[in-house]
Amino acid sequence: MSTTQPLGRSAAAPPLRVRDQAREAAALIAFSAATACSLALALLLLTHLGSQG
């Protein structure tokens, strides 16, 4: 068994509550969606600009 602690957590820190985990999950989902939309828009713009020339 490993005795190492995850990064950023001390041995005395209480475990994360469910609402904290849900908040982190929602932030990750929002970040992923924003990144995917940004990349899709960038590719669409590049395709549009490429078809004009």
C-alpha positions in Angstrom: 0.0 0.0 0.0 1.1 3.5 -0.7 1.5 5.9 2.2 1.9 9.0 0.1 -0.7 11.8 0.4 -2.2 13.5 -2.7 -0.7 16.8 -3.7 -2.1 19.8 -1.9 -3.7 17.8 0.9 -2.2 17.4 4.3 -2.7 14.5 6.6 -4.8 16.7 9.1 -7.1 18.0 6.4 -10.7 16.8 6.5 -12.0 14.9 3.5 -13.8 17.0 0.8 -17.6 17.3 1.2 -19.9 16.2 -1.5 -20.8 19.7 -2.4 -17.2 20.7 -2.7 -16.6 17.7 -5.0 -19.7 18.7 -7.0 -18.5 22.3 -7.3 -15.1 21.1 -8.6 -16.8 18.8 -11.1 -19.0 21.6 -12.3 -16.0 23.8 -12.7 -14.2 21.1 -14.7 -17.3 20.6 -16.9 -17.6 24.4 -17.6 -13.9 24.6 -18.4 -14.0 21.6 -20.7 -17.1 23.0 -22.5 -15.5 26.5 -22.9 -12.3 24.9 -24.3 -14.2 22.7 -26.7 -16.3 25.6 -27.9 -13.3 27.9 -28.3 -11.4 25.2 -30.4 -14.5 24.6 -32.5 -14.9 28.3 -33.2 -11.2 28.7 -34.1 -11.4 25.8 -36.5 -14.6 27.1 -38.1 -12.9 30.5 -38.5 -9.8 29.0 -40.0 -11.9 26.9 -42.4 -13.9 30.0 -43.4 -10.8 32.1 -44.0 -9.2 29.3 -45.9 -12.1 28.9 -48.3 -12.1 32.6 -49.2 -8.5 32.6 -50.5 
